Amino acid sequence: MVQRIFYRVLLGIGTLWLVSVLIFIGTEMLPGDVATAILGQSATPDTVAALRLQLGLDQAPVLRYLHWLASVLHGDLGHSLANGRPISEELLPRLGNTLFLAAYAAIVAIPLAVGLGIASAIWRGTVFDRLANTLTLLSISVPEFFVGYVLVIVFAIRLTWFPSLAMVDPSTTFSARLYVCTLPMLTLTLVVLAHMLRMTRASVTAVMSSPYIESAVLKGIPRWRIVVQHALPNALAPIINVVAFNLAYLVVGVILVEVVFVYPGIGQYMVDAVTKRDLPVVQACGLLFGGTYILLNTTADLLAIWCNPRLRHAR
């Protein structure tokens, strides 16, 4: 058990290191020159050379990566090239906004998806089951930015129930934050709902064909009790994995949603940094997204091992 946990934690650390390498290579491959982009119209060969020397761009990429990685390991994300401010000072408030939106969507989406998935397994083959599968297939086939624009047209422009822009600041109260974030929350919920619902239904349905479930049916136990008390505990491992995967998406995949609703989160911050060629900010945001995704998936693996005794021992 301890060996398996240690292996998964070590695998997560190694994956995060590979992510850092890919992020650095990806930012290095962006077209254009950072020094020229910063100087703009005042760029001359001398000023560009001086700025490249100041930023360390004259060094070999391997050396710059090692310096960047050492700084990150010491908790220093660097300074923004756009305004010279420490990245952590601007990143932390935006991280709070992104986590708030992700938690808001998760609180709504996870119970709804798991509940509907269990209900579809209980009433498998009924009109409810077919309707749930049709609606989830429809929602999973539509990109999130399109869902966001449809919600804006319906609820912000036609019905005027919610604002079209999710503008928040530190002075925004909790209730006002919930109100302005409703449309982004609904967008994320509709995007992740289908995957969790279908996985929950498939996991519970697969367990329902087991011999001990057939024995419970022959004993005359109500179907809902068989699903909830007997089938669901053995179907938790894949459900936990898909919930963790979608939690990671709620944090990592909010970029388009934040851009659509102009929400001041990490995704919007990263998009602005890409347009300005602010590479330290892009690298910090990318590393944070990658670390969050790996952390949640590693946690899901550990929870799956804890919930399922068969995964605790090697076969």
PyMOL commands that set and color helices and strands:
alter all, ss='L'
color gray80, all
select helices_A, chain A and resi 2-28+34-42+45-55+61-73+87-122+127-140+144-158+174-180+182-207+211-218+223-234+236-252+255-260+266-275+279-307+309-311
alter helices_A, ss='H'
color red, helices_A
deselect
rebuild
show_as cartoon
